[in-house]
């Protein structure tokens, strides 16, 4: 396995790896057709084996505190994407990518990393095993069909007929209204200090 800086020629492999890695997670429907670009500087690495992208990590980072991240102190880096192709899991690609990215981030003077993820137990355990601490959370609520949509949306324009929606719920997680929705995920923030 080789860990190296992402290059434009890697985009198709990057997209394929990310799509396949998300299929068995709570982010299964978060499909990208092209790789993100960033407003701020970034650390973008891939893991490859036999010229196949088997893992990736993208971290957009701050030059000025509070411009990308919000949960730590000092200059932060936001992990926007970290993924390992399902056929290559358990080989250490994710951890190797993280460690390599951390070295780059320390060299750039970053103080911490921030990452948000949903409630896949194995993913959350991975963050904790790698030195991250959970610092915040809220709920992702997916609304499907008229019944679920009508519990949230009222006064809709007569020519518009919503068929699905997505909402951030920042209230009490024990709120009985959440039981009206089939798909609700806790979205958790993790922070890791680099210094």
N, C-alpha and C positions, 0 to 999 in steps of 0.2 A: 504494500500500500504506500502510495506517495501522497504527501500533503503539500499543496502548492497554491500560489496565488491564482485566483480565477482570471481567465482571459476570455475575451469576447467569443472566441471559437468554441468555448465550453457551454454556450447558452443552451443548446438543444439538450445536451446531457444533463445540465443543471435542472432544467424544467422537468425532464423525464424523471430524474431522481426525486425531486421534490414531490411531484404528483404521486408517484408510487409509494413514497414513504408516508404520505398523509392518508392513504386509503383506509387503513385500519385504525385510525385515530378519530377523536372528536372533531377534527378539522377536515374530515373526508371530503367535504364539499368546497373547500377553500382551494380551488384550482386556478393556477396561473398559466397563461399561455406564453408569457415571456418573463424574463428576469427583471426584477425591480432595479431601478436606479435610484440614487440617493442625493438629496439636497446638500448634505454635509459629507465630510470625509468618511471613508468606510474601510473596513477590513473584510475582504471577501476571499475565502479560501475554499478549495475543493479537496476531497480525497478521491484518488483515482486508483484503479487496479486494471491492468491490461487495457489502458486507454479508455476505460469506462468510468464515468463519474459515479462513485458509490456513496458519496457524502458531501455535505456542503454546510458552510456557516457564513452568514452575512451579518456584520455588526456596523451600524452607522454610529459615528461617535461625535462628541461635542468638541468644539474649540472654545466655546463659551458655556458656562454652567447653565443648565435649564433649557437648552435649545433642542434637545432630543429626548432626554430622560427626565423623570420627575420624582423618583423614589429614593435616590441616594444623595450623598454629599460629595461635592467636587465635580470633576469632569466624568461623565458617564458614557457608556457605549450600550446601545440598544441592540440586542440580538433579535433581528427581524426574522431570520430564517436559520434553522438548524435542522438537518434531515439526514437520514441514512437509508439508502435503498434497502427494502425489506430482504432481498436475497443476500445482503452482506452485513446484516446485524450480528451482534455478538463478536465482532472482530476488533472492536475498540475504535472504529472510525469516528464516532461522535465525540468520544473523550479525547482522542488525538487531535481532532479539529479544534475542540474547545481549548486545549492546552496551547496549541500553536497560535490560535487567535489571542489568547491571553498574553502571550509573549509580545505579539505585535502591539496590543493595547497598552501594555506597560511601557513599551518603548515610546509610545505616543503620549505618555504622561497621564493616562486615564486612571481614575481612582476606583471605579466600580463598573460592573456590568449589570444590566437590567434585562429581564426576559419575562414575557407574558405567555401563559399557556393555559389550555383548558384542563379538564378534570380526568385525563387519562392517568391512572395510578402509576403505571410504569414510567411515564414521562416525568411526572412529578418526583418520583423516587430518584430518577436519574439526576435531576437538578440538585436534590438534597445531597446525594452521594458525591456530587462534584462541587460541594462547598457553597451552594446557594441557600439563601434563607427566604422563606415566604414572608412578604411584607404587606400584601394587600390582596383584595379580591372583590369581585362583583359578579353579576350573573349575565350570561348571554342567553337571550330568549328568542327562539325561532317561532314565528307565527305562521301557521298553515291553515288555510281554509277559512270560510266565513265565520265559523263559530269562534275560533281562536282570535282572528283579527278583530271581531266585533267587541271583544272584551277590552281592547286597547284603543282602537280607532273609532271615533264617532264624528259625525258631520262631514263625511267624505263627500267630495264633489259628485253630483249625480252621474256624470259620464265616466267616472273612474270606478273600477271594481277591483280593489286589491285582492290578490290571491295568495300572497305570502309577504312576510315582513321579518325584520330582525331588530331587536331592541337591547339596549344595555339597561339592566335593572340594578339600581344601586341601593335599594331598600333592604329591609330585613329578609334574610334568606328563609326564614320560617313563615313568611307572608303566605297565607293560604291562596292568594291569587295565582301564585306560580304553579299550583297544581292544575290549573286550567290548560296548561301547555304541555304537549307531548315531549318537546325537545328543549331542555334547559341545561346549560352547562355553567359550572363555576369557572370563571377566568381568573387565574392567579398570577400575581406578580412575584418574581424572585429576584433577589439582588445578591451579587457576590462582590465583596471588597477585593481589590487587586493590590492594595498597598498595605 
